[in-house]
Amino acid sequence: MKPSTDLFNLIKSLSKSEKRFFKLTSSLQSGAKNYLKLFDYIEKQPIYDESKLKIDFEGEVFIKHLPSEKNHLYKVVLKSLRMFYSEQSMEGVLAQDIKNIEILYQKALYKECEKFVSRSKNTAKKYEKFYYWFELINWEKKLIESSYESGVFSVNIDKLVEEEEMVIARLRNLAEYMVLYAKINLIFRSGGFTRSQEEEERVAEIANNHLIKGKNTAISSKAASICYYIKGLCAATTRNYADSFTFFNKTKEILDNNPEVKLESSKRYVLTQFHLLRCYIDSGDYEKAQSLIEEIRGLKSQKGFKTIDIAVQIFSNSYNQELVLLHKKGEFEKSVALIPVIDKEEKLLKGNITKEMEIVLKYNKAYSFFGTNDFKSSLQYINDVLNDNNSMLRQDIYSFSRLMNLIIHFELENYDFLEYIIRSTNRYLSKQDRAYKIEMLCIKHIRKLSKTTIESSQFEVFEKMKEEVIELLNDHHERVIFEYFDLLSWIESKVQKKTFAEVVRMKN
């Protein structure tokens, strides 16, 4: 059985300050600490190699029961992280407060306990932490019972019950919005944009839900921010960027006006900014788009945005969107020059970048090289995407990668191989319920192009292809191809005998 790399991944994820804190807390304990030897050794390994570890520690007693030592170290590191972050997230602070309340209550220090409950409840209310708020009300009930036993009957229990009902209602309301968010997020993550009548109906069902369509249905700031975020995603899946821009701006406004909620919803805030960025790019407001990219990257230094998961979101999305921005402007040389910068940062975050972000980055790198006529480099990245197919993730990227694959092989004049790829692509699309007419049209014409090397004949095919593509683009659904590949500019480059990048720049 292959050794588990869970411990290695956890240690490698630690920042310098987290490691320093771990070492400090460990030094406070007396006695031999084998787990520190293990920690120091694993920390220095570039790739986890358990067989080498066993050789280097041969003769040490702890190596005979390595699995239990690894498990112990894993727990010790997690405990250290809990202590390190106990004051850095509101959940951590409230969880600690409730533990303190429990201790004080058990020691019958009820007055001190009441102070903690009152202070913590105000914090939970301020940050809209309804679960903790509900738990703190339960502690208030316990304290009332103790007061009654002491002959004090001044507390209004009816008011507390009313407050509890209000908190439960907000908690339930928030939970209902989270279910709707999970549904629209699944559609967006699996396919990007709606490609079938069935998917459009699923999005419409969410958009028309009474919690989304109704007025004043969100009964907390957090729920309201999620409500508008869902509205924005529904509009984005159908490529209605005007409405999407309005709804995501409203999401941002709610979070900006409620800094405590924003602090605890940092990931949603970052994603909201990225959706606004896509709207700027789609509308051609490239100056605002570039400015927003810099603004988003600046969030990394702000409180609440310093965690690894937020750093990954900022890195992945900002560079993906910067590549898209440069593609739209036809500045492919600049996008290629950006790739080594991306690769360097990607290496630092290796293991933390999501599969979706990896796929999208590879596709955008392929498109960058395509725009500079470096078709061999472009093909390498497209092959990486196609060889990494996940049937549940971003099928839009996989579908259009297949289309770009055909065009790259045509550019490389791999005409004999093209027939095989065309058959393979046809088989793939025939199994999809989501194929576009424009994909089938491209396959038809690329097959014709691969069967002739005579320039005049190819020119006629491109002219006919251009005519049919323009006609198809009257259908809003078919225009989705421009989100991934500027097919019309590529055809135009062949008709006008210009480079693809020149045509894209002319259009802008």
Secondary structure, DSSP 8 states (H G I E B T S, - for coil): -----HHHHHHHT--HHHHHHHHHHHHTS-S--HHHHHHHHHHH-SS--HHHHHHHTTT-GGGGGHHHHHHHHHHHHHHHHHHHHTTTSHHHHHHHHHHHHHHHHHTT-HHHHHHHHHHHHHHHHHTT-HHHHHHHHHHHHHHHHHHHHTT---S-HHHHHHHHHHHHHHHHHHHHHHHHHHHHHHHHHHHSS--SHHHHHHHHHHHTSHHHHSSS---SHHHHHHHHHHHHHHHHHTT-HHHHHHHHHHHHHHHHH-HHHHHHTHHHHHHHHHHHHHHHHHHT-HHHHHHHHHHHHHGGGSTT--SHHHHHHHHHHHHHHHHHHHHHHT-HHHHHHHHHHHHHHHHHTTTTS-HHHHHHHHHHHHHHHHHTT-HHHHHHHHHHHHTT--TTS-HHHHHHHHHHHHHHHHHTT-HHHHHHHHHHHHHHHHT-S---HHHHHHHHHHHHHHT---HHHHHHHHHHHHHHHHHHTTSTTGGGGGGT--HHHHHHHHHHT--HHHHHHHH-
